Amino acid sequence: MGQTPPVRPGRRLIDGYGGGGFRVAGETRRGPVLILPDRTIPWAVTDITGLTAESLAPVSESGPMVEILLIGCGKSAAMIPPALRQALREKGVVIDAMDTGAACRTYNVLLAEERRVAAALIAVE
């Protein structure tokens, strides 16, 4: 098992996932979450088919601005509708979708690299 590079204090590192929730910056969260640069909030999307521009609105409204949004699709990756990708791209946000585990690991690496990253994560058991 690899280790995540050191992350500057105050950043929202994902400490763990599974069992229907996440551990982010030392806090346990049940269900799906949006991890933004300044906070972690509950997310109403429990299945990738519920993904909409409205469900991702907090990402583009976030300050500081996010440049990469990782979407954890659950147990396996899924296709993101092109119109949704384009809508976020127009706001300067690039979407990368993958299974939730990969999204958590990738998020931590990008965070350690000081990238402006956010994650929209569907919980897995």
Secondary structure, DSSP 8 states (H G I E B T S, - for coil): --------TTS--EEEEETTEEEETTEEEES-EEE-SS-EEE---SSGGG--TTTTHHHHT-SS--SEEEEE-SSS-----HHHHHHHHTTT-EEEEE-HHHHHHHHHHHHHTT--EEEEE----
